[in-house]
Amino acid sequence: MQVQLTAIELVDYQARYRAGSGGIIRYARETCQGDTLTPYLAAQIEPYTSNATSVTLQDLRRIWQWPPVHTLRYPTQHNKQWFAENPTTPIRNTP
C-alpha cells in the first residue's frame, strides 16, 4: 500500500469571516497554478531534515540507517550467569 498526499487545505477560522477567500488556503499537486504542495511541504519539513544538532533526530537517523551500522544482540542463555554476577555493570560493557 502507498499513501500519497495530493492536497492540503488549511483553514484559518479567524480569517474565515474577514478574508474574501474564507480563510482557506489550498496547496495541491498538478493544478493550473503548478505544484504548490511540494514547496509547501519542503518548507514545513526543512527544520527537521536540516537540523544536525538535534540529539533526537541524530538518534533517529542512526536507527533508520540501512543497512544498519551496528548489530543488536540479546543475551543468550549462557550470558544470564554473567548478568547475575554483574548487576551494576553499565550496559555498554555487556558481553
C-alpha positions as CSV (number, residue, x, y, z in Angstrom):
1,M,0.0,0.0,0.0
2,Q,1.2,3.5,-0.8
3,V,-0.3,6.7,0.6
4,Q,0.4,9.8,-1.4
5,L,-0.5,13.3,-0.4
6,T,-2.2,15.2,-3.2
7,A,-3.5,18.3,-1.5
8,I,-3.8,20.1,1.9
9,E,-6.3,22.7,2.9
10,L,-5.6,25.0,5.8
11,V,-8.4,26.8,7.4
12,D,-7.8,30.0,9.4
13,Y,-11.0,30.2,11.4
14,Q,-10.4,33.8,12.5
15,A,-9.8,34.9,8.9
16,R,-12.7,32.8,7.7
17,Y,-15.2,35.6,8.0
18,R,-12.8,38.5,7.3
19,A,-11.0,37.3,4.2
20,G,-12.5,37.0,0.8
21,S,-11.1,33.5,0.4
22,G,-13.0,32.3,3.5
23,G,-9.7,31.8,5.3
24,I,-8.9,28.7,3.3
25,I,-5.5,28.2,1.7
26,R,-5.1,25.2,-0.6
27,Y,-1.9,23.5,-1.6
28,A,-2.1,20.9,-4.3
29,R,-0.1,19.0,-6.9
30,E,-0.7,19.4,-10.6
31,T,-3.0,22.4,-10.6
32,C,-3.3,25.2,-13.2
33,Q,-1.1,27.2,-10.9
34,G,1.5,24.4,-10.9
35,D,2.6,22.3,-8.0
36,T,2.1,24.3,-4.8
37,L,2.1,21.4,-2.4
38,T,5.8,20.3,-2.9
39,P,7.3,23.6,-1.9
40,Y,4.9,24.0,1.0
41,L,5.8,20.5,2.4
42,A,9.5,21.1,1.8
43,A,9.3,24.3,3.9
44,Q,7.4,22.5,6.6
45,I,9.9,19.6,7.0
46,E,13.1,21.7,6.4
47,P,13.7,22.4,10.1
48,Y,13.7,18.6,10.8
49,T,15.7,17.5,7.8
50,S,18.4,20.1,8.1
51,N,18.8,20.2,11.9
52,A,22.2,18.5,12.5
53,T,22.3,19.4,16.2
54,S,19.1,17.7,17.4
55,V,20.1,14.6,19.5
56,T,16.7,13.1,18.9
57,L,17.0,13.4,15.1
58,Q,20.6,12.2,15.1
59,D,19.4,9.1,17.0
60,L,16.6,8.5,14.6
61,R,18.9,8.9,11.6
62,R,21.2,6.3,13.2
63,I,18.4,3.9,14.0
64,W,16.8,4.2,10.5
65,Q,20.1,3.9,8.6
66,W,20.1,1.0,6.1
67,P,22.0,-1.2,6.2
68,P,22.4,-0.9,9.9
69,V,25.9,0.1,11.2
70,H,25.5,-1.9,14.4
71,T,24.2,-5.3,15.3
72,L,21.8,-5.7,18.2
73,R,22.2,-8.9,20.2
74,Y,20.1,-10.1,23.0
75,P,21.6,-12.1,25.9
76,T,21.8,-15.8,25.3
77,Q,21.2,-18.5,27.9
78,H,24.9,-18.6,28.6
79,N,25.0,-14.8,29.3
80,K,22.4,-15.0,32.1
81,Q,25.1,-16.0,34.5
82,W,27.2,-13.0,33.6
83,F,24.3,-10.7,34.2
84,A,23.6,-12.3,37.5
85,E,27.2,-11.8,38.6
86,N,27.4,-8.2,37.2
87,P,24.2,-6.4,38.1
88,T,25.8,-2.9,38.3
89,T,27.9,-3.1,35.2
90,P,27.0,-0.4,32.6
91,I,25.1,-1.9,29.6
92,R,27.9,-0.8,27.2
93,N,30.2,-3.3,28.9
94,T,27.9,-6.3,28.4
95,P,29.4,-9.3,26.6
